[in-house]
């Protein structure tokens, strides 16, 4: 059964999306500069149609940048960039560019594609581009296809492109695996820093952070909250008479009991030793004076452990 992404994974994904968007913006600006230069070179070399086509792609890239600047839609920015680059490489393969060197620019596509998409999507798009290249190479008489390539060039092109694509796939898969392992490790350490190891409740540091947050919210909006401090009476006698293992068992059982009597929005914590604390959110002072004390009394009622 697939697991839903955690908050840490979502935050990391959001940061990565931001980095990808910034990188795409710089890549788009760089691509515009390159296309201006290559188009100008083609113009002075007498390849006027080729120059105008390259310059038209500058307009497409600029439109994609303007759309992202106005909407902030990162998914559309990535999709637009992939479509534009795919169309550009299709044109270069079909026309041959200058001196039939157009297909060589296709080697830029696999690393960019796997970086911008997931492995499945990247592989699917790359296979579709392979299909286009095969059709263009095998049927040079098709409309809009003006380039012809030697068999030696075709073999070298596909061999090099296949090796590069596999290499990029393996590297991206390894990067994603290492990233996910680091996220899981970070979340494990974060959970350990906020949780009492014996009882599984929040520890004192986490409760203090929660109380600071609640007090700041009270100062801003007057949102009330209450705190219950609970001390287990005669706990030392249990340790002295039955041993520390029995005392640990009592603490774990009491922690489990606390979980059953607090609301999901409340927080129960082990304050230290045999002391526990509960944080209760409430709408008004009267509400604060009711539920948490009653729940605390229920938790403190003698029951066989």
Helices and strands as residue ranges (DSSP letters): H 7-44, H 48-71, H 74-95, G 102-108, H 109-116, H 119-138, H 151-194, H 204-221, E 225-231, H 235-242, H 244-261, E 267-272, E 275-281, H 285-288, H 291-300
